[in-house]
Amino acid sequence: FAGLIVEGFAVKKIGWVNGTEFEDIDANDIEDILTESSGIEGRYMICLNTVSVKPSPKKEVQHSGPQYIVVDLPEGKLGLSFQGQPPACTKVSPTSPVQDQVEVGYVAHSLILSDGKVYENMDTLQLTDALKASKDETDRKLTFINPGSDDLLPGSNSLPQEQPAYEPAHEPAHAGHLDADYKTVLLPIGKLGITFKGKDTPALISKVKEGSPLLEEDVEGMGVDTITVKNREHMEMNAVEVATLIKATSDVEGRILKVRDPQTGSFQKLPEKIEVVCPKGTLGVTFQSTPPTAKAFKDDSPVGHQILPGMYVDEVIMPDGYSQRGFSAKELVVLLGGLSQHEGRTLVLKNQKTTTPSPKGETFPAEKTIDLPDGKLGISFKGKKHAKISRVHAESPLLGMVYVGMAVDSLTIPGGSTFRGMTAKEVASTLVDTKNVSGRTMVLKAPIVEDGDTTLDSNFSGLVSARG
């Protein structure tokens, strides 16, 4: 930060883009906050230059960019990641078509679709669902608020509240202006001295006891909307679930309780289904049970904040069309490990309370052409009439590219030789004999399951049907 911060600057505020912010802090507080938030993206610090500028309570914040940024969205994927409410951009992919217009920290304010439909006051799930549903549309506009804007700086509150809808004819409201139906509270560690009631959601805060650290927060009678723990939002909980979560995380700092007026009916709901696109490499998630649910996350997990509590992994989908569903936690971990070197693995998550897990099954790409590398391939075949893949070894260079059960349609060797209708023994022998030949290709086709037997597509080259 040389050149940006110099000795003599006064720290006014520290925060990060998910809505957490601290002010009126001393040197010890600053050190603790920076240490404990070291793994959080989108942190910011607001400083006052006391060297050349005398402090003034009326000093205006200087913005480094425009207050509102309107971005025309192209069709397809945007390469943007969001977190929190309101949704803040936490990642801009190097291949994003809007990388020159959007920066990490920008907060999504409103989305206008080509038919004129407007989305405002969204949380991250609502925004990403709307973007995915409209990805084939043109003339979409997404309006961001610059994080340097006054709209994101709270007034007297330690945690910013949600933003009211922007009306161009009026001055934008500041985050410090409280909306009457909700409130956010930073929970201390230890006992809170509050009780809850309600078999259904949302849980209601029925009593705040004398001596409670929340006694002055005026939350008695309010409904629990969300509780954020380690950047994960827990929502749609009854009294037992809220009390259990608070007790289990009593030693965790930085928890955020969001409550609403129970008469508003605007409490957040877990979606029926969401999709989480995973980068290659390990995910830093521990799964348990059948169907698999996330039990724990490493601090550097790239998907931890996207896997919502109360949802299970129902299916894994690959970009080439392969998918697998109906697995246990152990089977899921093995599957993800085998696909870990490939971008685009997608986890399909479903709501535990409102959905039924899919039965066990696989979907294969109808056809796939594989460019074979030189040397050993690390795959095994079976089939006395026609070869199909029976095993992909852990050290195989084709791991995550070919799938057990797919049938060998053809094998082409440079020089004009193409083989079809081969047995497992013939495929294996040909591959061994040509292991030092570059440019080999293999075409695989999906099996079709009928009455429990695996048969081949009727258009399969050289054979109508066969059993392996």
Stockholm file with secondary structure:
# STOCKHOLM 1.0

chainA/1-468         FAGLIVEGFAVKKIGWVNGTEFEDIDANDIEDILTESSGIEGRYMICLNTVSVKPSPKKEVQHSGPQYIVVDLPEGKLGLSFQGQPPACTKVSPTSPVQDQVEVGYVAHSLILSDGKVYENMDTLQLTDALKASKDETDRKLTFINPGSDDLLPGSNSLPQEQPAYEPAHEPAHAGHLDADYKTVLLPIGKLGITFKGKDTPALISKVKEGSPLLEEDVEGMGVDTITVKNREHMEMNAVEVATLIKATSDVEGRILKVRDPQTGSFQKLPEKIEVVCPKGTLGVTFQSTPPTAKAFKDDSPVGHQILPGMYVDEVIMPDGYSQRGFSAKELVVLLGGLSQHEGRTLVLKNQKTTTPSPKGETFPAEKTIDLPDGKLGISFKGKKHAKISRVHAESPLLGMVYVGMAVDSLTIPGGSTFRGMTAKEVASTLVDTKNVSGRTMVLKAPIVEDGDTTLDSNFSGLVSARG
#=GR chainA/1-468 SS CTTTSCTTEEEEEEEETTSCEEESCCHHHHHHHHHHTTTCTTEEEEEEETTTSCCCTTCCCCCSSCSEEEEEECSSCCCEEEETTTTEEEEECTTCTTTTTCCTTCEEEEEECTTSCEEESCCHHHHHHHHHHTTTCSSEEEEEECTTSGGGSCSSCSSCCCCCCCCTTSCCCCTTSCCTTEEEEEECSSCCCEEEECSSSSCEEEEECTTCTTGGGCCTTCEEEEEEETTEEEESCCHHHHHHHHHHTTTCTTEEEEEECTTSCCCCCCCSEEEEEECSSCCCEEEETTTTEEEEECTTCSSTTTSCTTEEEEEEECTTSCEEESCCHHHHHHHHHHTTTSTTEEEEEEETTTCCCCCSEEECCSEEEEECCSSCCCEEEECSSSCEEEEECTTCTTBTTBCTTCEEEEEEETTTEEEESCCHHHHHHHHHHTTTCTTCEEEEECEEEETTEEEECTTCTTCSCCCC
#=GC SS_cons         CTTTSCTTEEEEEEEETTSCEEESCCHHHHHHHHHHTTTCTTEEEEEEETTTSCCCTTCCCCCSSCSEEEEEECSSCCCEEEETTTTEEEEECTTCTTTTTCCTTCEEEEEECTTSCEEESCCHHHHHHHHHHTTTCSSEEEEEECTTSGGGSCSSCSSCCCCCCCCTTSCCCCTTSCCTTEEEEEECSSCCCEEEECSSSSCEEEEECTTCTTGGGCCTTCEEEEEEETTEEEESCCHHHHHHHHHHTTTCTTEEEEEECTTSCCCCCCCSEEEEEECSSCCCEEEETTTTEEEEECTTCSSTTTSCTTEEEEEEECTTSCEEESCCHHHHHHHHHHTTTSTTEEEEEEETTTCCCCCSEEECCSEEEEECCSSCCCEEEECSSSCEEEEECTTCTTBTTBCTTCEEEEEEETTTEEEESCCHHHHHHHHHHTTTCTTCEEEEECEEEETTEEEECTTCTTCSCCCC
//
